[in-house]
Amino acid sequence: MRLLRSNLAKDEVISRIRDLVEALYIEIPSGVGSKGKIRLGHEDERRLLLKGAHWAVEQGFGDASDIERTESGGCIDGADPSLISNKAYERGRAQQGTLGSGNHFLEIQYVDEIYDEKAARAFGLFLGQMTVMIHTGSRGFGHQVCTDFLVVMEEAIRRYNISLPDRELACAPYSSPEAKDYLGAMRAAANYAWANRQCIMHWAREAFFKILNISPNALGMSLIYDVAHNIAKTEEHTVDDKKMKLIVHRKGATRAFPPGHPELPAAYRAIGQPVLIPGDMGRASYVLVGTEKAMAESFGSTCHGAGRVMSRHQAIRQAKGRSIRRELEDRGILVRSAGRETLAEEMSEAYKDISNVVDVVHRAGISRKVARLRPMGVIKG
């Protein structure tokens, strides 16, 4: 997840929203198997896997200030490109700088409610402001890394006589060669994802400059924060009054670190980590802030999104005979997608209401509401 702020208010862009959506759709390839504008040679891809968002900045996609507000500085140490299969390399070579499909998106939003003025000011948010949210990851590259290592883990389960309660689970002992290899490959995929979002953010900025005929200073489009929600990281947590190093797996969860945490950017250390929780394309998304209670009760984590209430096939059946695009446009939300089925799969009714979900984590104290963002224009894969 990546959230960008701007100096502009909703009223300053709403008349150009259709042009902006079209420009973003053209600039940022989306959809299943989409191919980007970047063509990576083997050595380029290897450097990207080691450097993450730093590689993108070195290529001219953004600047160093973006890195400062990215989780892990946009690059996690310990990536090992030698562990990546040829098939993963092939899938990743043409997909850098692409949005992908499914629930991945780029949204033009506006701030329609602020709950915590102090935190909002720290994040550079104000009422009525235009923001941009990007949700995408490591594309086919990361998917292939996962597929490759599921085979490795299944063999490890047998080798180490591990009993698991569910066939959907897979693992290996932390000190085993299988686990070390997986972590090296997973970190490479995380770096691919950080570079991917960095490139997409750069092209999004370029589209706004072009359509609005505006200078970078007037637009003021800068990164609030970028955070992963499908990653395993080594962290220190207190368990039974003892500080321990743990591997924290966040899948469909996101970090929610509190004020004072050493991993936070200096700009946010006094206030806590920005927490980005997207909703469906017809409702809202939220910015929250991390808390001490999250560190005590949920290993510094909160929810990532609303969660589905319908499978993709159910949603497609439910949407038969409807025009989801027209329904959204009637509500003032312009949508551009690579396929009709994507809009059916991702319609609002397929998800829980994000406002209810966010209220739960807010009341539980594992993250605290800062602002609500409403969609104006949506790019879907």
Secondary structure, 3 states (H helix, E strand, C coil): CEEEECCCEHHHHHHHHHHHHHHHHHHCCCCCCCCCCCCCCHHHHHHHHHHCHHHHHHCCCCCHHHHHCEHHHHCCCCCCHHHCCHHHHHHHHCCCCCCCCCCCEEEEEEEEEECCHHHHHHHCCCCCEEEEEEECCCHHHHHHHHHHHHHHHHHHHHHCCCCCCCCCCCCCCCCCHHHHHHHHHHHHHHHHHHHHHHHHHHHHHHHHHHHHCCCHHHHCCEEEEECCCEEEEEEEEEECCEEEEEEEEEECEEECCCCCCCCCCHHHCCCCCEEEECCCCCCCEEEEECCHHHHHHCCCEEECCCCECCCHHHHHHHCCCCCHHHHHHHCCCEEEECCHHHHHHCCHHHECCHHHHHHHHHHHCCCEEEEEEEEEEEEEC
